[in-house]
């Protein structure tokens, strides 16, 4: 936002009207504002919500926010959680209230959303060579002296494109050289010599300013603790080498950034080893999936399984579907499918059955496949499942759970809906 343009506060989302855009909400709430509906504190199970409906646990969300705030503080890390996970400005602001330095994002559209809702510090964990987007970033920087923006560079050609697009800009764009996680990994500069060449190219411009180094350890080939630690030490050694060569003169701090949701313990270990540099070091962790966690992929990968003394994240999503067909003793179908549930990493997991206000574990129920609007269920002899039952499904991969829902009920343990989380994908 420029200095003369006010950001939209997240609370303004409460003025939006409930209508056909939003799945699962009570039909008799149409025409109310989201704020009015939230104030009525309806019950997810008894007050007219329709299935399928995705619910985000208020208590578990709060727990996860507090846990990662504590973790980052304990390990001396700044925290810029990846906002692509939720694309929910309300959650961005809650993360910042819980100590986050800023928000990490991946593409220009996401930056525009964050800026619209007043996010002042953005780390773009990606290369940015789109001329139109760069000119917009330059205008944001020119119009708001408090806006801090950092993005990757990973090639001399990319630096040249950025420099051309930013010609005449009032403030330089801060960049970090991205070190690739290894041969065959995703983006990033493959060798330290090439990193130096990219840094030289940045130094030759007036439109860019080198402020550090970064990368993503989640792309380390055949990742295990030894390989991930070794790559992170390459990253920190690159920062030390750049500092020794005087590449950070004139700055207030050096940025060293890494950290997905699977190896942030390794990041904490290695970043603690960074020697004293000529400037303070902003040790920036970017893990994002923690905000809702999950019942599949990240439940298995989270570092908290390796360091249980640090705490535990809690899966905060349940997708509630309804059993609509029970054609045999071995099979049933629920009314949630690919349009509603994440399925890119794992199928949903049947967690709980609800009937007549009573919940019990979904013993003997397994999701074996998804159609567009149906979950295929295999039911064993112990499965007590009838048409009309509500089935709570745990999900795997938060990033592809949030993006299927524009408005997500925030639900307390007794089913009371206390707020609605708006997403922008």
matplotlib code that plots the C-alpha trace (Angstrom):
import matplotlib.pyplot as plt

x = [0.0, 1.3, 1.5, -1.8, -3.7, -5.1, -4.7, -7.8, -8.0, -8.8, -11.8, -13.3, -13.9, -16.7, -18.7, -18.8, -22.2, -22.9, -24.1, -23.6, -19.8, -19.3, -19.7, -21.3, -22.9, -26.5, -28.9, -31.0, -27.9, -27.8, -27.8, -26.3, -22.8, -20.1, -19.8, -23.5, -23.3, -20.3, -22.0, -24.8, -22.3, -24.2, -23.4, -21.8, -23.8, -27.2, -27.7, -28.1, -24.6, -24.7, -22.2, -19.5, -18.1, -14.5, -13.9, -10.8, -10.4, -10.1, -8.3, -5.8, -5.1, -4.3, -2.1, -0.1, 0.4, 1.7, 3.9, 5.8, 6.2, 7.8, 10.0, 11.3, 12.0, 13.8, 16.1, 16.8, 15.1, 13.1, 9.9, 8.3, 5.7, 4.9, 1.6, 0.9, -0.4, -3.5, -3.6, -5.8, -5.0, -6.7, -4.2, -1.3, -2.1, -2.5, 0.9, 2.4, 0.6, 2.4, 5.8, 6.3, 8.8, 6.7, 5.1, 6.7, 5.0, 5.7, 4.2, 3.1, -0.6, 0.0, 2.1, -0.8, -3.2, -0.8, -0.2, -3.9, -4.3, -1.4, 1.5, 4.7, 7.4, 7.3, 9.9, 9.3, 10.8, 11.0, 12.7, 10.8, 11.5, 8.0, 8.5, 4.9, 5.1, 8.5, 7.3, 4.3, 6.8, 8.9, 5.8, 4.9, 8.4, 8.4, 5.0, 5.6, 9.0, 8.0, 7.5, 10.3, 10.5, 13.1, 13.2, 15.4, 17.9, 19.4, 20.9, 22.8, 20.1, 17.5, 19.4, 19.6, 15.9, 15.1, 17.5, 15.9, 12.4, 13.3, 15.2, 14.5, 13.0, 13.2, 14.3, 16.4, 14.8, 16.5, 17.6, 19.1, 21.1, 19.3, 21.6, 20.2, 19.6, 21.7, 21.9, 18.5, 16.8, 14.4, 15.6, 18.7, 22.4, 24.2, 27.7, 29.4, 31.3, 28.1, 26.6, 29.5, 28.8, 25.2, 26.2, 28.7, 25.8, 23.7, 26.5, 26.8, 23.2, 21.7, 18.2, 19.0, 20.7, 22.2, 21.2, 21.9, 21.5, 18.6, 17.4, 15.0, 16.4, 13.2, 14.5, 17.7, 17.9, 17.3, 16.9, 18.0, 19.4, 23.0, 22.4, 20.1, 22.6, 25.4, 23.5, 22.5, 26.2, 26.9, 24.3, 25.7, 29.2, 28.1, 26.9, 30.2, 32.2, 30.0, 30.5, 34.3, 34.3, 32.6, 29.4, 27.2, 28.8, 26.3, 23.5, 22.0, 21.8, 22.5, 19.6, 20.1, 16.9, 15.7, 13.1, 10.1, 7.9, 9.8, 13.4, 13.1, 14.9, 18.0, 17.7, 17.7, 20.7, 22.8, 21.7, 22.8, 26.3, 26.6, 29.7, 29.8, 29.7, 30.4, 26.7, 23.8, 22.3, 18.5, 18.0, 14.8, 12.7, 9.8, 7.8, 4.1, 2.1, 2.2, -0.7, -3.2, -0.8, -2.5, -3.4, -1.1, 2.0, 3.2, 2.1, 4.7, 7.4, 7.2, 10.4, 8.5, 8.5, 12.3, 12.3, 9.2, 10.5, 9.8, 6.1, 3.7, 1.6, -2.1, -4.0, -6.7, -8.8, -11.7, -13.7, -17.3, -19.1, -22.3, -22.8, -25.2, -25.0, -24.4, -24.8, -23.2, -21.7, -18.2, -18.8, -20.3, -20.0, -19.8, -20.6, -17.1, -14.6, -11.7, -13.4, -13.4, -10.5, -6.7, -5.6, -2.3, -0.2, -2.6, -6.3, -8.4, -8.4, -11.8, -11.5, -14.9, -18.6, -21.3, -24.9, -27.7, -25.2, -22.9, -19.4, -17.3, -14.1, -14.6, -13.3, -13.3, -13.9, -11.2, -11.2, -10.0, -10.6, -12.1, -14.4, -15.1, -17.9, -17.8, -15.5, -15.3, -15.3, -14.3, -16.2, -15.0, -17.1, -16.6, -17.8, -21.1, -22.1, -25.5, -26.8, -27.1, -24.2, -21.7, -18.1, -15.2, -12.2, -8.7, -6.7, -3.1, -1.3, -2.7, -1.7, -4.2, -6.9, -7.2, -7.3, -10.6, -12.5, -13.1, -14.7, -13.8, -15.7, -13.5, -15.0, -14.7, -14.6, -18.4, -19.2, -19.7, -18.6, -16.9, -15.5, -15.0, -11.6, -11.5, -8.9, -7.7, -6.3]
y = [0.0, 3.5, 6.0, 7.6, 4.4, 2.7, -1.1, -3.2, -4.4, -8.1, -7.2, -5.7, -9.2, -9.5, -7.1, -9.5, -11.1, -14.8, -16.1, -18.8, -18.3, -20.0, -23.8, -25.5, -22.4, -22.5, -21.6, -19.4, -17.3, -15.9, -12.2, -11.8, -10.4, -12.8, -10.8, -11.1, -14.9, -15.2, -13.2, -15.7, -18.5, -21.2, -24.8, -26.6, -29.8, -28.5, -25.1, -25.6, -26.1, -28.3, -31.0, -31.1, -28.4, -27.9, -26.9, -25.4, -26.0, -22.8, -24.5, -26.4, -23.3, -21.3, -24.1, -24.3, -20.6, -20.5, -23.5, -22.2, -18.8, -20.5, -22.6, -19.7, -17.7, -20.5, -21.1, -17.4, -17.5, -14.8, -16.3, -15.5, -18.4, -19.2, -17.6, -19.7, -22.4, -20.5, -17.3, -16.1, -12.5, -13.1, -15.9, -13.7, -11.2, -13.8, -15.2, -11.7, -11.2, -14.4, -12.9, -13.5, -11.1, -11.0, -13.4, -15.5, -15.7, -17.3, -15.3, -11.7, -12.3, -13.4, -10.3, -8.2, -9.9, -9.5, -5.8, -5.2, -6.4, -4.4, -6.8, -4.7, -7.3, -9.9, -12.5, -13.8, -17.3, -17.3, -15.6, -12.6, -11.6, -10.5, -6.9, -5.8, -7.3, -5.8, -2.3, -2.8, -3.8, -0.8, 1.5, -0.1, 0.4, 4.0, 4.7, 3.1, 3.6, 1.0, -1.8, -4.4, -6.8, -9.4, -12.0, -14.6, -14.3, -17.4, -16.4, -13.5, -13.4, -13.0, -10.1, -8.5, -8.8, -7.4, -4.5, -3.6, -3.7, -1.6, 1.1, 4.4, 2.9, 5.0, 2.2, -0.8, -4.2, -6.4, -9.8, -12.9, -15.4, -18.7, -21.7, -24.9, -27.8, -30.1, -31.4, -32.2, -30.1, -27.3, -23.7, -22.0, -21.6, -24.9, -23.9, -21.4, -20.0, -19.3, -17.8, -15.3, -14.5, -13.7, -11.6, -9.7, -9.0, -7.7, -5.4, -4.0, -2.6, 0.3, -1.3, -4.3, -4.7, -8.0, -8.6, -12.3, -15.9, -18.4, -21.7, -24.6, -27.7, -29.6, -30.1, -31.8, -35.1, -38.2, -36.0, -37.4, -35.6, -35.9, -34.6, -31.8, -30.6, -30.7, -28.6, -26.1, -25.7, -25.0, -22.2, -20.7, -21.0, -19.0, -16.2, -16.2, -16.1, -13.3, -11.3, -11.9, -10.5, -7.3, -8.0, -6.8, -3.4, -0.6, -3.0, -3.1, -6.9, -10.0, -12.3, -16.1, -18.0, -21.5, -23.8, -25.7, -27.7, -31.0, -30.0, -26.8, -28.6, -29.0, -25.3, -24.4, -26.6, -25.2, -21.5, -21.7, -22.4, -19.3, -17.5, -13.8, -11.8, -8.1, -7.4, -8.9, -11.9, -12.2, -16.0, -16.3, -19.5, -19.9, -23.0, -22.6, -25.8, -25.7, -23.3, -26.1, -29.1, -32.2, -35.9, -37.3, -35.9, -33.4, -35.6, -38.1, -35.5, -32.9, -32.4, -32.6, -36.3, -36.2, -33.7, -34.5, -32.6, -29.4, -30.0, -31.3, -29.7, -30.6, -31.3, -28.6, -29.5, -31.9, -32.1, -33.1, -35.2, -37.1, -40.7, -40.7, -44.3, -47.7, -50.2, -53.1, -54.2, -53.5, -50.2, -46.7, -43.3, -39.9, -36.6, -35.0, -35.5, -33.9, -30.5, -30.5, -32.5, -32.5, -35.6, -34.7, -36.4, -38.8, -39.6, -38.3, -40.4, -41.3, -40.1, -39.8, -40.8, -38.5, -39.8, -38.2, -35.9, -38.7, -39.0, -42.2, -43.3, -44.2, -47.8, -50.0, -47.1, -46.3, -43.8, -45.8, -43.2, -39.8, -38.9, -35.2, -35.1, -38.5, -40.3, -44.1, -45.8, -49.4, -50.6, -53.5, -55.7, -53.3, -50.3, -48.9, -46.6, -45.6, -43.3, -39.9, -40.2, -37.3, -38.5, -36.4, -36.7, -35.8, -34.3, -34.4, -31.4, -28.1, -26.1, -28.1, -28.1, -24.3, -23.6, -25.5, -23.3, -19.6, -19.3, -21.7, -22.0, -21.6, -24.1, -24.6, -28.1, -28.2, -27.2, -23.5, -21.5, -18.4, -16.9, -17.5, -17.5, -16.0, -17.3, -15.7, -18.1]
z = [0.0, -0.8, 2.0, 0.9, 0.4, 3.5, 3.9, 4.3, 7.9, 8.2, 10.3, 7.1, 5.8, 8.3, 6.1, 3.2, 2.5, 2.9, -0.5, -3.1, -3.2, 0.1, 0.5, 3.5, 5.1, 6.3, 3.5, 5.9, 6.5, 3.0, 3.0, 6.5, 6.7, 7.8, 11.0, 11.7, 11.1, 13.4, 16.1, 16.2, 17.2, 15.4, 16.0, 13.1, 13.6, 14.7, 13.2, 9.5, 8.1, 5.0, 4.0, 2.9, 5.2, 6.3, 9.9, 11.4, 15.2, 17.1, 20.0, 17.8, 15.7, 18.8, 20.1, 16.9, 16.7, 20.2, 19.8, 16.8, 18.4, 21.4, 19.2, 17.1, 20.2, 22.0, 19.1, 18.3, 14.9, 13.2, 11.7, 8.3, 7.9, 4.3, 3.6, 0.5, 2.9, 3.9, 1.8, 4.7, 5.8, 9.2, 9.8, 8.5, 11.2, 13.9, 13.0, 13.3, 16.6, 17.6, 16.9, 13.2, 11.5, 8.4, 5.9, 3.2, -0.2, -3.6, -6.5, -7.2, -6.7, -3.2, -2.5, -3.7, -1.3, 1.6, 0.8, 0.5, 4.1, 5.5, 5.6, 5.8, 5.6, 2.8, 1.9, -1.6, -1.7, -5.5, -8.4, -9.7, -13.4, -14.4, -15.5, -14.7, -11.2, -10.6, -11.5, -9.1, -6.3, -7.1, -6.7, -3.4, -2.1, -3.3, -1.8, 1.6, 3.4, 6.0, 3.4, 3.5, 0.6, -0.1, -3.0, -4.5, -7.4, -9.0, -12.3, -14.0, -16.6, -14.0, -12.4, -15.9, -16.4, -13.0, -13.5, -16.8, -15.3, -12.3, -14.2, -12.5, -9.4, -6.2, -3.9, -4.7, -4.3, -1.7, -3.0, -1.6, -3.7, -3.7, -3.3, -4.9, -2.6, -5.0, -8.5, -9.8, -7.1, -7.9, -8.4, -7.2, -8.1, -8.3, -7.3, -5.0, -7.9, -9.7, -6.6, -6.6, -10.2, -9.4, -6.5, -8.7, -11.2, -8.4, -7.2, -10.7, -10.6, -8.8, -8.7, -6.6, -3.2, -2.0, 1.6, 2.1, 1.1, 1.2, 0.0, 0.7, 2.4, 1.6, -1.9, -0.8, -2.9, -0.8, 2.2, 5.6, 8.7, 7.5, 4.0, 5.2, 7.8, 5.2, 2.7, 5.4, 6.3, 2.7, 2.9, 6.0, 4.7, 1.7, 3.9, 5.8, 2.5, 1.1, 4.3, 4.3, 0.7, 1.8, -0.1, 2.7, 3.4, 4.1, 5.4, 8.9, 8.9, 6.8, 5.9, 6.1, 5.4, 5.0, 6.6, 5.3, 7.6, 7.5, 8.6, 10.7, 13.6, 11.3, 10.4, 14.1, 14.7, 11.8, 12.1, 15.8, 14.5, 12.3, 13.5, 14.2, 11.0, 10.4, 10.9, 12.9, 11.2, 10.6, 10.9, 9.0, 9.3, 6.7, 7.8, 7.0, 7.2, 11.0, 11.1, 10.6, 10.5, 9.1, 9.7, 7.0, 5.3, 7.9, 10.8, 9.6, 8.7, 11.4, 13.3, 16.5, 16.1, 16.3, 19.2, 21.2, 24.2, 22.1, 21.9, 19.3, 16.6, 16.5, 13.2, 13.1, 10.1, 9.9, 6.7, 7.6, 4.9, 5.0, 4.1, 1.1, 0.0, 1.7, -1.2, 0.7, 4.0, 2.5, 0.8, 1.4, -0.2, 1.4, -0.4, -0.3, -3.1, -5.0, -5.0, -1.3, 0.1, -0.4, -2.2, -3.9, -1.2, 0.6, 0.7, 3.5, 6.7, 8.3, 11.9, 13.5, 12.9, 14.3, 14.7, 16.7, 18.4, 19.5, 18.1, 18.1, 16.3, 12.6, 13.2, 10.2, 7.7, 5.1, 2.2, -0.8, -3.5, -4.5, -7.3, -8.0, -5.3, -3.6, -1.2, -1.8, 1.6, 2.4, 5.5, 7.6, 9.9, 12.9, 10.9, 12.2, 9.4, 8.1, 5.4, 7.0, 9.4, 9.4, 8.8, 10.0, 7.6, 8.5, 5.6, 4.4, 3.1, 4.4, 1.2, -0.9, 1.8, 2.3, -1.4, -1.9, 0.5, 0.3, 3.8, 6.5, 9.8, 12.9, 15.3, 19.0, 20.5, 21.2, 17.6, 18.2, 15.1, 16.4, 13.2, 9.5, 7.8, 4.3, 1.8, -1.4, -4.0]

ax = plt.figure().add_subplot(projection="3d")
ax.plot(x, y, z, "-o")
ax.set_aspect("equal")
plt.show()
